[in-house]
Amino acid sequence: MQGLIVGWYAYWLTHDPLTLASIGMAEAIPAIGMALPMGYWVDNWDKRKAMWAAIELIILSAAGTCYLVHDAALATWGQSSVLWGLLAMIMLNGTARSMYGPAMFSTLGRIVPRENIARASAMSSTMWQTAMVGGPMLGGLLYGLYDVEFASYVVLGLMLLGSCGTVWISAKPPVKQDHKAGMIEDLTLGIRFIVSRPVIFGALSLDLLAVLFGGVVALLPVFATDILFVDQRGLGLLRASMSIGSIIMMALLSWKPLGKNAGRQLLWAVAGFGLCILGFASSTWFWLSFATLLLAGAFDAVSVIVRHTILQLETPEDMKGRVAAANTMFISSSNELGAVESGVVARLLGTVPSVYIGALLTLFVVAFTATKNPALRRMSLGDKA
């Protein structure tokens, strides 16, 4: 909800796709820059306390956003100051994500038996995607029916309500580490672990580059306003469409997890994602655009489940925070830097040509990965990475 509200409001103020790129950069800088030290910190601290610290930052960001989208803030501080303030709130969210992701990833392996990791990963991702559906739809609906101020207050209220869930999580102290390395070696342990496993590195790189080039979420306010001619409610549906597709696919994978030939299925899924983005760029009809994004979300869900499952299965408990932090760097690079890439290229070449180019690059990445990483192509989720 907060992402949709800030994106729509910022584009309404400026009508400049470069503003949307700035929003992506504002979240990427702390999420990537602080990932390694946060992963190290999470591995050496109680995971529940780390989640609490992250949630406090998220609530502070929501409260700041409530103030900045008020007409009074715009009248008092002016457009430029309000935009900088919103970017600061997004940076606060990125900082929270850099610690929340490793803490949650480390916790899952402590409460779910190993034989249920594949299903638990799918269920966890399904719950996340359910929120990703409800958030944009509700945010767009409230923004359209009422105003940006009311929608931002609802966000703050839901953030406070959601934070209560951590009360039921028991303490998760750090796992004792038999070997203590130097600070720099410890900080980079997650990256070195990922790079040393061809299957893990291949799956994460494929996801990073596909979403980096093929992502369109940051440009949806432009498509909604200038190409499909819909209002905030239409934007909310577009933002929710990929998550709806993801939920459907993840529900199927929770019931029947990927196993044999998972690597080939992953490659075909990312190729399908690229083709759907090509279809979206070609559409000028709202419901066709909605359908192509829904399918893209279903294909993307396969990549998410494969990545989460192999990381949970192959990462030792005492280094899960650092590996999750390195994974966060990959994901933040693909999502937020993808938003930057989309906004910059759209500014230079136009919105539709930028999406065409990104989709074609995604298909090239799939073909290159399939050729150069035979271990990933032959992977089954029951295998060691």
C-alpha positions as CSV (number, residue, x, y, z in Angstrom):
1,M,0.0,0.0,0.0
2,Q,2.7,2.5,1.0
3,G,4.7,1.8,-2.3
4,L,1.6,2.4,-4.4
5,I,0.6,5.6,-2.5
6,V,4.1,7.1,-2.6
7,G,4.6,6.2,-6.3
8,W,1.3,7.6,-7.5
9,Y,1.6,10.7,-5.4
10,A,5.1,11.4,-6.5
11,Y,4.2,10.9,-10.2
12,W,1.2,13.1,-9.7
13,L,3.4,15.9,-8.4
14,T,6.1,15.7,-11.1
15,H,4.7,13.6,-14.1
16,D,8.3,12.5,-14.6
17,P,9.3,8.8,-14.8
18,L,12.7,9.7,-13.4
19,T,10.9,10.4,-10.1
20,L,9.9,6.7,-10.0
21,A,13.5,5.7,-10.6
22,S,14.6,7.9,-7.7
23,I,12.1,6.0,-5.4
24,G,13.7,2.7,-6.5
25,M,17.2,4.0,-5.8
26,A,16.2,5.4,-2.4
27,E,15.2,1.9,-1.2
28,A,18.1,0.1,-3.0
29,I,20.9,2.2,-1.5
30,P,20.4,1.1,2.2
31,A,19.0,-2.3,1.3
32,I,22.1,-3.2,-0.6
33,G,24.7,-1.1,1.2
34,M,23.7,-2.3,4.7
35,A,22.9,-5.9,3.8
36,L,26.3,-7.5,4.7
37,P,26.8,-5.8,8.1
38,M,23.1,-6.5,9.0
39,G,23.5,-10.2,8.1
40,Y,26.6,-10.4,10.3
41,W,24.7,-8.7,13.1
42,V,21.6,-11.0,12.8
43,D,23.8,-14.1,13.0
44,N,25.3,-12.8,16.2
45,W,22.1,-11.5,17.9
46,D,18.6,-12.7,18.8
47,K,16.5,-12.9,15.6
48,R,13.3,-11.8,17.3
49,K,15.0,-8.6,18.6
50,A,16.3,-7.9,15.1
51,M,12.7,-8.2,13.8
52,W,11.5,-5.8,16.4
53,A,14.1,-3.2,15.5
54,A,13.2,-3.4,11.8
55,I,9.5,-3.1,12.5
56,E,10.1,0.1,14.6
57,L,11.8,1.7,11.5
58,I,8.9,0.6,9.3
59,I,6.3,2.2,11.6
60,L,8.4,5.4,11.7
61,S,8.5,5.4,7.9
62,A,4.7,5.0,7.7
63,A,4.2,7.8,10.2
64,G,6.5,10.2,8.3
65,T,4.7,9.4,5.0
66,C,1.4,10.3,6.7
67,Y,2.6,13.7,7.4
68,L,4.4,14.3,4.1
69,V,1.4,13.5,1.9
70,H,-0.8,16.1,3.7
71,D,-1.7,19.2,1.8
72,A,-0.3,21.2,4.8
73,A,3.1,19.7,4.3
74,L,3.1,20.6,0.6
75,A,2.0,24.1,1.3
76,T,4.6,24.5,4.1
77,W,7.6,22.9,2.7
78,G,7.0,23.0,-1.1
79,Q,7.1,20.2,-3.7
80,S,10.9,19.6,-3.7
81,S,11.2,19.2,0.1
82,V,8.2,16.9,0.2
83,L,9.7,14.7,-2.5
84,W,13.0,14.5,-0.6
85,G,11.1,13.7,2.6
86,L,9.3,10.8,0.9
87,L,12.6,9.5,-0.5
88,A,13.9,9.6,3.1
89,M,11.0,7.5,4.3
90,I,11.7,5.0,1.5
91,M,15.3,4.8,2.6
92,L,14.2,4.1,6.1
93,N,12.1,1.2,4.7
94,G,15.2,-0.1,2.8
95,T,17.2,0.0,6.0
96,A,14.5,-2.0,7.8
97,R,14.5,-4.5,5.0
98,S,18.2,-5.1,5.3
99,M,17.8,-6.4,8.8
100,Y,14.3,-7.9,8.6
101,G,15.0,-10.2,5.7
102,P,18.0,-12.0,7.3
103,A,16.1,-12.3,10.6
104,M,13.0,-13.9,9.1
105,F,15.1,-16.2,6.8
106,S,17.1,-17.4,9.8
107,T,13.9,-18.0,11.9
108,L,12.2,-20.1,9.3
109,G,14.8,-22.8,9.5
110,R,14.6,-22.9,13.3
111,I,10.8,-23.6,13.4
112,V,10.2,-25.8,10.4
113,P,11.6,-29.4,10.0
114,R,14.0,-29.9,7.1
115,E,11.6,-32.2,5.2
116,N,9.0,-29.5,5.2
117,I,11.2,-26.7,4.0
118,A,10.0,-26.7,0.4
119,R,6.3,-26.5,1.4
120,A,7.0,-24.0,4.1
121,S,8.9,-21.8,1.7
122,A,6.0,-21.9,-0.7
123,M,3.5,-21.2,2.1
124,S,5.5,-18.3,3.4
125,S,5.8,-16.8,-0.1
126,T,2.1,-17.3,-0.6
127,M,1.3,-15.3,2.5
128,W,3.6,-12.5,1.4
129,Q,2.1,-12.4,-2.1
130,T,-1.4,-12.4,-0.6
131,A,-0.4,-9.1,1.1
132,M,1.1,-7.9,-2.1
133,V,-2.3,-8.4,-3.8
134,G,-4.4,-6.9,-1.0
135,G,-2.0,-3.9,-0.5
136,P,-2.1,-2.3,-3.9
137,M,-5.7,-3.1,-4.5
138,L,-6.8,-1.6,-1.1
139,G,-4.3,1.3,-1.5
140,G,-5.6,2.2,-4.9
141,L,-9.2,1.8,-3.8
142,L,-8.8,4.1,-0.7
143,Y,-6.7,6.6,-2.7
144,G,-9.4,6.8,-5.4
145,L,-12.5,6.8,-3.2
146,Y,-11.1,9.1,-0.5
147,D,-7.7,10.7,-0.7
148,V,-4.0,10.2,-0.2
149,E,-4.1,11.3,3.4
150,F,-6.8,8.8,4.4
151,A,-5.0,6.0,2.6
152,S,-1.7,6.8,4.4
153,Y,-3.4,6.7,7.8
154,V,-4.7,3.2,7.0
155,V,-1.2,2.1,6.1
156,L,0.1,3.3,9.5
157,G,-2.7,1.5,11.3
158,L,-2.0,-1.8,9.5
159,M,1.7,-1.5,10.2
160,L,0.9,-1.2,13.9
161,L,-1.5,-4.1,13.7
162,G,1.0,-6.3,11.8
163,S,3.7,-5.6,14.3
164,C,1.7,-7.5,17.0
165,G,2.5,-10.8,15.2
166,T,6.0,-10.9,16.5
167,V,4.8,-11.2,20.0
168,W,4.0,-14.9,19.4
169,I,7.6,-15.6,18.1
170,S,9.8,-17.0,20.8
171,A,13.4,-15.9,21.4
172,K,15.8,-17.1,18.7
173,P,19.3,-16.6,20.1
174,P,22.3,-16.9,17.8
175,V,23.7,-20.4,16.9
176,K,27.1,-21.0,18.4
177,Q,29.8,-20.7,15.8
178,D,32.8,-23.1,16.0
179,H,35.0,-20.9,13.9
180,K,35.5,-17.2,14.3
181,A,37.0,-15.4,11.3
182,G,38.1,-11.8,10.9
183,M,35.4,-9.1,10.5
184,I,35.9,-8.6,6.7
185,E,35.9,-12.4,6.1
186,D,32.8,-12.8,8.2
187,L,30.9,-10.0,6.5
188,T,31.6,-11.5,3.0
189,L,30.9,-15.1,4.0
190,G,27.4,-15.1,2.6
191,I,28.5,-13.8,-0.8
192,R,31.4,-16.3,-1.0
193,F,29.1,-19.1,-0.1
194,I,26.6,-18.3,-2.8
195,V,29.3,-17.8,-5.5
196,S,30.9,-21.1,-4.6
197,R,27.7,-23.0,-5.4
198,P,27.0,-23.0,-9.2
199,V,23.3,-23.9,-8.8
200,I,22.6,-21.3,-6.1
201,F,24.6,-18.6,-7.9
202,G,23.0,-19.4,-11.2
203,A,19.4,-19.3,-9.8
204,L,20.0,-16.0,-8.0
205,S,21.8,-14.4,-11.0
206,L,19.0,-15.5,-13.3
207,D,16.4,-13.9,-11.1
208,L,18.4,-10.8,-10.6
209,L,19.0,-10.1,-14.3
210,A,15.5,-11.1,-15.4
211,V,13.8,-8.8,-13.0
212,L,16.4,-6.1,-13.5
213,F,15.7,-6.0,-17.2
214,G,12.1,-7.2,-17.4
215,G,10.6,-5.5,-14.4
216,V,7.8,-3.1,-15.1
217,V,6.3,-2.4,-11.6
218,A,8.1,1.0,-11.3
219,L,6.6,2.2,-14.6
220,L,3.0,1.1,-13.9
221,P,1.9,4.7,-12.9
222,V,3.0,5.8,-16.4
223,F,1.2,2.9,-18.1
224,A,-1.9,3.5,-16.0
225,T,-2.0,7.3,-16.7
226,D,-0.7,7.7,-20.2
227,I,-1.3,4.4,-22.0
228,L,-4.2,2.6,-20.4
229,F,-6.0,5.7,-19.2
230,V,-7.2,4.4,-15.8
231,D,-7.3,5.9,-12.3
232,Q,-5.8,4.9,-9.0
233,R,-8.1,1.9,-8.8
234,G,-6.8,0.7,-12.1
235,L,-3.3,1.1,-11.0
236,G,-4.0,-0.9,-7.8
237,L,-5.3,-3.8,-10.0
238,L,-2.2,-3.6,-12.2
239,R,0.0,-3.6,-9.2
240,A,-1.9,-6.6,-7.7
241,S,-2.0,-8.6,-10.9
242,M,1.5,-10.1,-10.7
243,S,0.9,-11.1,-7.1
244,I,-2.4,-12.8,-7.9
245,G,-0.6,-14.9,-10.5
246,S,2.1,-15.6,-7.9
247,I,-0.4,-16.7,-5.3
248,I,-2.0,-19.1,-7.7
249,M,1.3,-20.7,-8.7
250,M,2.6,-20.8,-5.1
251,A,-0.5,-22.5,-3.9
252,L,0.0,-25.2,-6.6
253,L,3.7,-25.5,-5.5
254,S,2.6,-25.8,-1.9
255,W,0.5,-28.8,-2.8
256,K,2.9,-30.3,-5.4
257,P,6.4,-29.0,-4.8
258,L,9.0,-28.9,-7.6
259,G,11.4,-31.8,-7.5
260,K,12.8,-33.5,-10.6
261,N,13.8,-31.2,-13.5
262,A,13.3,-28.1,-11.3
263,G,16.2,-26.4,-13.1
264,R,14.7,-26.8,-16.5
265,Q,11.3,-25.7,-15.2
266,L,13.0,-22.6,-13.7
267,L,14.6,-21.7,-17.1
268,W,11.3,-22.1,-18.9
269,A,9.5,-20.1,-16.3
270,V,11.8,-17.1,-16.6
271,A,11.5,-17.3,-20.4
272,G,7.7,-17.2,-20.0
273,F,8.1,-14.2,-17.7
274,G,10.0,-12.3,-20.5
275,L,7.4,-13.2,-23.1
276,C,4.6,-11.9,-20.8
277,I,6.4,-8.6,-20.4
278,L,6.7,-8.3,-24.2
279,G,2.9,-8.8,-24.3
280,F,2.3,-6.2,-21.7
281,A,4.4,-3.6,-23.6
282,S,2.3,-4.3,-26.7
283,S,-1.1,-3.9,-25.0
284,T,-3.3,-0.8,-25.0
285,W,-6.3,-2.7,-23.5
286,F,-6.4,-2.7,-19.7
287,W,-7.7,-6.3,-19.2
288,L,-5.1,-7.7,-21.6
289,S,-2.4,-5.9,-19.7
290,F,-3.8,-7.3,-16.5
291,A,-3.8,-10.8,-17.9
292,T,-0.2,-10.6,-19.1
293,L,1.0,-9.4,-15.7
294,L,-0.9,-12.1,-14.0
295,L,0.9,-14.7,-16.0
296,A,4.2,-13.0,-15.5
297,G,3.6,-13.2,-11.7
298,A,2.9,-17.0,-12.0
299,F,6.1,-17.6,-13.9
300,D,8.1,-15.4,-11.4
301,A,6.7,-17.4,-8.5
302,V,8.6,-20.5,-9.8
303,S,11.9,-18.6,-9.5
304,V,11.1,-17.4,-6.0
305,I,10.3,-20.8,-4.7
306,V,13.3,-22.4,-6.2
307,R,15.6,-19.7,-4.8
308,H,14.1,-19.9,-1.3
309,T,14.1,-23.7,-1.1
310,I,17.7,-24.3,-2.2
311,L,19.0,-21.5,0.1
312,Q,17.1,-23.0,3.1
313,L,18.3,-26.6,2.3
314,E,21.9,-25.8,1.6
315,T,22.8,-23.0,4.1
316,P,24.2,-24.0,7.6
317,E,22.2,-22.6,10.5
318,D,25.1,-20.5,11.9
319,M,25.5,-18.5,8.7
320,K,21.9,-18.1,7.5
321,G,21.8,-14.4,8.4
322,R,24.8,-13.6,6.2
323,V,23.6,-15.7,3.3
324,A,20.1,-14.2,3.6
325,A,21.8,-10.7,3.6
326,A,23.7,-11.6,0.4
327,N,20.4,-12.9,-1.1
328,T,18.8,-9.6,-0.1
329,M,21.5,-7.8,-2.1
330,F,20.5,-9.8,-5.2
331,I,16.8,-9.2,-4.7
332,S,17.2,-5.5,-3.9
333,S,19.4,-5.2,-7.0
334,S,16.8,-6.8,-9.2
335,N,13.8,-4.9,-7.8
336,E,15.0,-1.4,-6.8
337,L,17.8,-1.1,-9.3
338,G,15.4,-2.5,-11.9
339,A,13.1,0.4,-11.1
340,V,16.0,2.8,-11.6
341,E,16.9,1.1,-15.0
342,S,13.2,1.3,-16.1
343,G,12.9,4.9,-15.1
344,V,16.1,6.1,-16.8
345,V,15.6,4.2,-20.0
346,A,11.9,5.3,-20.2
347,R,13.1,8.9,-19.8
348,L,15.7,8.4,-22.6
349,L,13.8,6.2,-25.1
350,G,10.2,6.3,-24.1
351,T,8.2,4.0,-21.8
352,V,7.1,1.3,-24.2
353,P,10.5,0.9,-26.0
354,S,12.2,0.6,-22.6
355,V,10.0,-2.3,-21.7
356,Y,10.5,-4.0,-25.1
357,I,14.3,-3.8,-24.6
358,G,14.1,-5.1,-21.1
359,A,12.0,-8.1,-22.1
360,L,14.3,-9.0,-25.0
361,L,17.3,-8.8,-22.6
362,T,15.5,-11.1,-20.2
363,L,15.1,-13.8,-22.9
364,F,18.8,-13.4,-23.8
365,V,19.8,-13.9,-20.2
366,V,17.7,-17.2,-20.1
367,A,19.4,-18.5,-23.2
368,F,22.9,-17.6,-21.9
369,T,22.3,-19.2,-18.5
370,A,20.9,-22.4,-20.0
371,T,24.0,-22.7,-22.2
372,K,26.7,-21.7,-19.6
373,N,25.3,-23.3,-16.4
374,P,24.6,-27.0,-17.1
375,A,24.4,-27.7,-13.3
376,L,21.4,-25.4,-13.0
377,R,19.8,-26.9,-16.1
378,R,20.1,-30.4,-14.6
379,M,19.1,-29.4,-11.0
380,S,16.5,-31.2,-9.0
381,L,15.4,-29.8,-5.6
382,G,16.3,-33.0,-3.8
383,D,19.9,-32.7,-5.0
384,K,22.8,-31.0,-3.2
385,A,23.7,-27.6,-4.7
